[in-house]
């Protein structure tokens, strides 16, 4: 009997926003902000409805005072055909758009394809990695809303790097990126198991912003000083099931038109 592949740690997808953008989203019912306003929740249903209507920042109350908020409202993501985070973005968005049902067939992909195409086409050229868009965001350039891994934010905070006016928005429905070990030898499988169970290696994963599988205590303890930015226990965040690789590849291809 084939053993399951080790998945020692993971990271949920989040949206980083500049404070002005996050406040405008909150003022228009697209997000809610916590009391410190360093963190909030993105309402995926409301956001997807805005995308369907090609809503612009200028149509949102309060955006007129923010010269940097212009053009179509969208989340900058990576290329879903070449990037894991971009594909998972479509998985979560299609799940919400499909009434809380995971896409399981070509017919399901057909139902949400027009909306998925809008989410991608509005962005123009896309990167194949979330690293460059995140670095651009931190430097003050790029789109005001960028899809990244939580681990990228947590790692920056744990390194005590400046984050400027960063606000972390957790989509109320998101997807987790599992980091999977594919062992080619018995020793490789043993390494995967050690990454999952060894306390020192689990702490190292947290040091780089990842969440070890299982108990959340290590992540919560390590990020206690940054709880205003991080939803440590993912309270109020629903995990969208991810379609099979075949369906997800079809979804990504159709999103590119």
C-alpha positions in Angstrom: 0.0 0.0 0.0 1.4 3.4 -1.0 2.1 5.7 1.8 0.9 9.3 1.7 3.6 11.9 0.8 4.9 13.9 3.8 3.5 17.5 4.0 5.5 19.0 6.8 4.3 22.6 6.6 2.0 24.9 4.7 1.1 28.5 4.2 -2.3 30.1 3.4 -2.7 32.7 0.7 -3.3 36.2 1.8 -3.7 39.6 0.2 -1.3 42.4 1.2 -2.7 45.9 0.9 -1.5 49.4 1.6 -3.5 51.0 4.4 -5.3 53.5 2.2 -6.5 50.7 -0.1 -7.6 48.5 2.8 -9.5 51.3 4.4 -11.4 52.1 1.2 -12.3 48.4 0.8 -13.6 48.4 4.4 -15.6 51.6 3.9 -17.3 50.0 0.8 -18.2 46.6 2.4 -15.4 44.6 0.6 -13.4 44.0 3.7 -13.4 44.3 7.5 -10.5 45.6 9.5 -9.4 44.6 13.0 -9.1 47.3 15.7 -5.3 47.8 15.0 -6.0 48.1 11.3 -2.9 46.0 10.5 -5.0 43.0 9.6 -8.4 42.3 8.2 -10.7 40.0 6.3 -11.3 40.2 2.5 -14.9 39.3 1.7 -14.4 37.1 -1.3 -18.0 37.1 -2.4 -18.2 40.9 -2.5 -14.8 41.1 -4.2 -15.8 38.7 -7.0 -19.1 40.6 -7.5 -17.0 43.7 -7.9 -14.8 41.9 -10.5 -17.9 40.8 -12.4 -19.0 44.4 -12.7 -15.5 45.7 -13.7 -15.6 48.0 -10.7 -13.0 50.8 -10.6 -11.4 52.3 -7.6 -12.9 55.7 -8.6 -16.4 54.2 -8.1 -15.6 53.4 -4.4 -16.4 55.9 -1.7 -13.3 57.6 -0.3 -11.0 56.6 -3.2 -11.1 60.0 -4.8 -8.9 61.4 -2.0 -6.2 58.7 -2.8 -4.4 59.5 -6.0 -2.7 56.1 -6.1 -6.1 54.3 -6.2 -7.1 54.5 -9.9 -8.2 52.1 -12.6 -9.9 48.7 -12.3 -10.0 47.2 -8.8 -8.1 43.9 -8.9 -5.8 41.7 -6.9 -2.4 41.2 -8.6 -1.6 37.5 -8.7 0.9 35.2 -10.4 0.5 33.3 -13.7 -1.8 30.4 -12.8 -0.3 28.3 -15.6 3.2 28.5 -14.2 2.8 29.4 -10.5 1.2 27.6 -7.6 -0.1 30.7 -5.9 -1.8 31.8 -9.1 -3.5 28.5 -9.6 -4.6 28.3 -6.0 -6.1 31.8 -6.3 -8.3 30.5 -9.1 -9.2 27.4 -7.0 -10.4 29.6 -4.1 -12.2 32.1 -6.3 -14.0 29.4 -8.4 -15.1 27.7 -5.2 -16.8 30.8 -4.0 -18.2 31.7 -7.4 -19.6 28.2 -7.7 -21.6 28.4 -4.5 -19.2 26.6 -2.3 -18.6 23.6 -4.6 -15.2 22.5 -5.8 -14.8 22.3 -9.5 -14.8 18.6 -10.5 -15.5 18.6 -14.2 -15.2 20.6 -17.5 -18.8 21.7 -16.9 -17.9 23.2 -13.6 -14.9 25.0 -15.2 -17.3 26.3 -17.9 -19.5 27.9 -15.2 -16.9 30.1 -13.7 -14.5 30.5 -16.7 -15.8 34.0 -17.7 -15.1 35.4 -14.2 -11.8 33.6 -13.9 -10.8 35.2 -17.2 -11.7 38.6 -15.9 -9.6 38.1 -12.8 -6.5 37.3 -14.9 -6.9 39.4 -18.0 -7.3 42.7 -16.1 -3.7 42.2 -14.8 -1.8 42.2 -18.1 1.6 40.5 -17.8 2.0 38.3 -14.7 5.0 37.1 -12.9 5.8 33.4 -12.4 6.7 33.9 -8.7 5.1 35.9 -5.9 8.5 37.1 -4.7 9.0 40.0 -7.1 5.4 41.4 -6.7 5.8 41.2 -2.9 9.2 43.0 -3.0 7.7 45.7 -5.3 4.8 46.1 -2.9 7.0 46.5 0.2 9.1 49.1 -1.7 5.9 51.1 -2.4 5.6 50.2 -6.1 3.2 47.9 -7.9 -0.5 47.3 -7.4 -2.2 48.3 -4.1 -3.5 44.7 -3.7 -1.2 41.7 -4.1 -1.7 38.0 -3.5 1.1 36.4 -1.6 1.8 33.6 0.8 1.4 34.3 4.5 4.9 32.9 5.0 6.4 35.8 3.0 4.8 38.3 5.4 5.6 36.3 8.6 9.2 35.8 7.5 9.6 39.6 7.0 8.0 40.3 10.4 10.2 37.7 12.2 13.3 39.2 10.6 12.2 42.6 12.0 12.2 44.2 8.5 10.3 47.4 7.9 6.8 46.8 6.4 5.6 50.4 5.9 1.8 50.8 5.8 1.3 47.0 5.2 -2.2 45.6 6.0 -2.7 41.8 5.7 -6.1 40.8 4.4 -7.1 37.2 4.9 -9.7 36.1 2.3 -12.7 34.7 4.2 -12.2 31.8 1.7 -8.7 31.0 0.8 -6.4 28.1 -0.1 -3.4 26.6 1.6 -0.2 25.8 -0.1 1.1 22.5 1.3 4.8 22.0 1.0 5.2 18.4 0.0 8.2 16.2 0.2 8.5 13.7 -2.7 11.0 11.1 -1.5 12.9 9.1 -4.1 14.6 6.9 -1.5 13.9 5.6 2.0 16.2 8.2 3.4 14.2 10.9 1.6 11.0 9.7 3.2 12.8 9.7 6.6 13.8 13.3 6.0 10.2 14.2 5.2 9.1 12.6 8.4 11.7 14.4 10.4 10.6 17.7 8.9 7.1 16.9 10.2 8.1 15.7 13.7 11.5 17.0 14.8 11.0 20.0 17.1 14.1 21.8 15.9 13.2 21.5 12.2 9.6 22.5 12.9 10.9 25.7 14.7 13.1 26.3 11.6 10.1 26.1 9.4 8.3 28.7 11.6 11.4 30.9 11.5 10.8 31.1 7.7 7.2 32.0 8.2 5.6 28.6 7.6 3.0 26.8 9.7 4.0 23.2 10.7 1.2 20.7 10.1 -0.8 19.8 13.2 -0.6 21.8 16.4 -0.6 25.6 15.8 1.1 26.3 19.2 4.6 26.8 17.6 3.5 29.3 15.1 1.4 31.2 17.6 4.2 31.4 20.1 6.8 32.4 17.5 4.7 35.2 16.0 3.1 36.5 19.2 4.8 39.9 18.8 3.2 40.2 15.3 -0.3 39.1 16.1 -1.7 42.5 15.0 -0.7 41.5 11.4 -1.2 37.7 11.5 -4.4 35.7 12.0 -2.5 33.2 14.0 -5.3 30.6 14.4 -7.0 31.5 11.0 -10.2 32.3 12.8 -13.0 33.0 10.4 -11.0 31.8 7.4 -12.5 28.9 5.4 -10.2 26.6 3.4 -11.4 26.0 -0.2 -10.9 22.4 -1.4 -8.5 22.3 -4.4 -9.6 20.7 -7.6 -7.6 17.8 -9.1 -4.5 18.9 -11.0 -6.2 18.1 -14.4 -9.2 20.3 -13.6 -7.0 23.1 -12.1 -4.8 23.0 -15.3 -7.9 23.3 -17.4 -9.1 26.2 -15.3 -5.8 28.1 -15.6 -5.7 27.5 -19.4 -9.3 28.8 -19.7 -8.5 31.8 -17.5 -6.0 32.9 -20.1 -8.6 32.6 -22.8 
